[in-house]
Amino acid sequence: MSGPPPGRANTLLNMHNQTRSLAFALCCMVVGTLVVVAEPNDDLLAAARKGDLAAAKSLVEKGASVEAMTAYGQTPLYLAAMNGHEAVVQFLLEKGASPDVTDTFYKAPMLAFVVMRKHYGVAKLLLAKSTAKPDDALAAIARSGQADLVQIVVDKKPKQEALDKAYEIALDQKETAVAEVLKKAGAKEPPVVAPIDPKVLESYVGTYKTEKFPLDIKVFVKDGKLYMQATGQPEFMPKAKTATVFEFAPAGLSVEFKSASSFMLKQGGMLIPFQKAVTQ
């Protein structure tokens, strides 16, 4: 079968080329739009991290989202808060940014990072806007030693269990002012733990490893107490809660021995299983 006449063939070719050109132009417009949308968000994240209030205001006015996220789920408010930039934090909160964000890498709530870095002014701003359960905030705040922050959380009526746990943390760290606030709110005295059989403690001794954590943890007994030490880190003494559960309040860390050769480390939202690799 013969093709279309030369004139018609040229017309079809021109129409085809025009269609391709139009499609390419539309594609460029779409890509360009995406770039325009994406760049203010990235720039806002960078401005928040640096504490550049003027840039943050300008970018929000241009349409940048206050809930934009990094690859690890950190928002502009999260970045500003963890770096202690109070002015930027105040601005983003006024624009409706959520203070109740947990990152996807460390599984750490925004408030926990802020308290760990001792940005207490920022913590007060976040608490004023937070709608999260007060139980979740109380343990982190109790470790801060800041009685005024603890009072803010206590006023939100945390449950008895959270009050008792925070009170125990305050007592362990000798934070008298914090302990008084919690006691006044109804916290109960911690239970007395019976002495643990020395043979049980000795059975835990060894070096533990895991594929989920780059450091080994050495477990040993000194002066009748269980101690732990991660590679290259200072040793610490977790407090026995039972014969199998030990807690180290300053770091919000809990260790539960599943057997004499394994334990589960809990910190924040992390659960990391360890196996004994070397018996000492």
ZIQUIJO-V57481 format. One record per residue. PHI is phi in radians with two decimals (999 if undefined). PSI is psi in whole degrees, 0 to 359 (NA if undefined). BURIAL is I if it has 16 or more other C-alpha atoms within 10 Angstrom, else O. Layout:
# ZIQUIJO-V57481
PHI;PSI;BURIAL / PHI;PSI;BURIAL
This chain:
# ZIQUIJO-V57481
999;134;O / -1.37;156;O / -1.41;182;O / -1.19;157;O / -0.96;152;O / -0.90;318;O / -1.12;317;O / -1.20;325;O / -1.07;317;O / -1.11;321;O / -1.10;316;O / -1.11;320;O / -1.11;316;O / -1.10;319;O / -1.11;320;O / -1.10;315;O / -1.12;320;O / -1.13;321;O / -1.11;316;O / -1.09;318;O / -1.11;319;O / -1.14;318;O / -1.09;318;O / -1.10;318;O / -1.12;318;O / -1.12;321;O / -1.07;316;O / -1.11;322;O / -1.12;317;O / -1.14;312;O / -1.05;317;O / -1.06;320;O / -1.12;318;O / -1.09;320;O / -1.12;317;O / -1.09;322;O / -1.27;318;O / -1.24;321;O / -1.11;315;O / -1.03;323;I / -1.11;313;I / -1.10;319;I / -1.15;324;I / -1.15;319;I / -1.03;317;I / -1.18;318;I / -1.12;319;I / -1.14;319;I / -1.07;320;I / -1.43;342;I / 1.45;27;I / -1.51;93;I / -1.15;316;I / -1.05;315;O / -1.15;319;I / -1.07;316;I / -1.10;315;I / -1.10;318;O / -1.21;322;I / -1.15;321;I / -1.09;329;O / -1.47;0;O / 1.88;4;O / -1.12;142;I / -1.48;131;I / -1.26;350;I / -1.91;19;I / -1.03;153;I / -2.31;149;I / -1.35;180;I / -1.11;341;O / -1.87;19;O / 1.34;15;I / -1.58;127;I / -1.55;170;I / -0.96;319;I / -1.12;318;I / -1.02;313;I / -1.17;318;I / -1.15;318;I / -1.16;313;I / -1.17;341;I / -1.77;5;I / 1.34;24;I / -1.57;86;I / -1.06;318;I / -1.10;318;O / -1.20;321;I / -1.03;313;I / -1.04;316;I / -1.09;312;O / -1.15;324;I / -1.12;319;I / -1.10;333;O / -1.53;5;O / 1.65;10;O / -1.13;140;I / -1.39;130;I / -1.51;357;I / -1.82;60;I / -1.98;137;I / -2.02;131;I / -1.30;162;I / -1.66;355;O / -1.67;299;O / -1.46;348;O / 1.03;35;O / -1.84;127;I / -1.10;152;I / -0.92;314;I / -1.07;322;I / -1.09;317;I / -1.09;318;I / -1.11;315;I / -1.19;319;I / -1.02;323;I / -1.58;5;O / 1.12;34;I / -1.59;73;I / -1.24;329;I / -1.11;319;O / -1.15;319;I / -1.01;320;I / -1.12;320;I / -1.13;318;I / -1.16;318;I / -1.10;325;I / -1.12;333;O / -1.85;350;O / -1.21;140;I / -2.00;10;O / -1.27;163;O / -1.10;133;O / -1.09;335;I / -1.02;322;I / -1.20;332;O / -1.58;334;I / -1.11;318;I / -1.08;316;I / -1.14;319;I / -1.21;322;I / -1.05;324;I / -1.26;346;I / -1.29;335;I / 1.38;8;I / -1.72;101;I / -1.08;325;I / -1.16;323;O / -1.21;320;I / -1.06;320;I / -1.09;322;I / -1.03;316;I / -1.25;319;I / -1.05;323;I / -1.13;343;O / -1.56;7;O / 1.09;65;O / -1.20;163;I / -1.26;163;O / -1.01;317;O / -1.04;318;O / -1.17;320;I / -1.06;313;I / -1.11;318;I / -1.16;317;I / -1.12;322;I / -1.09;317;I / -1.10;320;I / -1.07;315;I / -1.09;320;I / -1.14;316;I / -1.05;322;I / -1.60;4;I / 1.01;38;O / -1.59;85;I / -1.05;314;O / -1.11;318;I / -1.14;316;I / -1.04;322;I / -1.13;319;I / -1.08;316;I / -1.22;321;I / -1.10;317;I / -1.10;329;O / -1.40;355;I / 1.93;11;O / -1.13;142;I / -1.72;154;I / -1.12;139;O / -1.16;148;O / -1.20;151;O / -1.44;127;O / -1.57;129;O / -1.16;148;O / -0.98;142;O / -1.65;138;O / -0.95;124;O / -0.95;329;O / -1.16;326;O / -1.17;315;O / -1.07;315;I / -1.10;331;I / -1.19;338;I / -1.45;345;I / -1.07;136;I / 2.71;182;I / -1.89;128;I / -1.94;145;I / -2.31;162;I / -2.68;152;O / -1.37;346;O / -1.65;0;O / -2.54;134;O / -1.32;349;O / -1.90;144;O / -1.43;157;I / -2.15;124;I / -1.65;131;I / -1.97;130;I / -2.60;167;I / -2.01;134;I / -2.47;127;O / 0.95;36;O / 1.36;9;O / -2.07;149;O / -1.42;133;I / -2.17;156;I / -2.37;152;I / -2.70;118;I / -1.39;153;I / -0.92;123;O / 1.34;6;O / -2.00;159;O / -1.14;151;O / -1.27;157;O / -2.55;157;O / -1.99;103;I / -1.26;147;I / -1.50;132;I / -1.24;128;I / -1.74;322;I / -2.52;189;O / -1.24;346;O / -2.12;347;I / -2.02;129;I / -2.27;141;I / -2.23;144;I / -2.12;94;I / -1.02;318;I / -0.98;332;I / -1.87;4;O / 1.06;37;O / -1.96;140;O / -2.30;140;I / -2.20;125;I / -2.09;117;I / -1.36;121;I / -1.46;335;O / -2.84;185;O / -1.31;357;I / -2.22;11;I / -2.72;150;I / -2.58;161;I / -1.92;121;I / -1.64;129;I / -2.12;129;I / -2.69;124;I / 1.05;233;O / -1.70;7;O / -1.57;141;O / -2.23;113;O / -2.16;115;O / -1.42;135;I / -2.08;144;I / -2.06;142;I / -1.23;127;I / -1.85;330;O / -2.36;129;O / -1.67;127;O / -1.78;NA;O
